[in-house]
Amino acid sequence: MKKRDLIQAVATHTDVDKKTATALVEGTIDVILATVAKGEIVNISGFAKFAKINRPARMARNPATGEQIKVKAKTVAKITALKGFKDIALGVAPAPKLVTVRKPAPAPAKKAAPAKKVVAKKPVAKKKKKK
């Protein structure tokens, strides 16, 4: 599902117009991104936890050579699926029912006119004129 599909599904499910659903979805994403960028954790109960994690510098080992190497400190983004999400994704709990709108059946396609048969004409032999 892409972002535009999500917006359409939210609009249908919540019975709002597409413009409002777009503002809601994009606004939610913007708030999550801005909050995590500040270093705060966003925890959407039963869905996911979004966090910015600072990993300290450490010593590691190159698996090919066994040589000790130093890994620099870095900041990473971490998204953790929470129990409610896992239960639904793994089939332990039933998924919520979505409101769906049936699309009208497409109009039957017009039949194309049958192709005209082209009959190849035999070349006509020219009559010779008598003198």
Secondary structure by P-SEA (a helix, b strand, c coil): ccaaaaaaaaaaaacccaaaaaaaaaaaaaaaaaaaaacbbbbccccbbbbbbbbcbbbbbcccccbbbbbccbbbbbbbbcaaaaaaaaccccccccccccccccccccccccccbbbbbcbbbbbbbcc
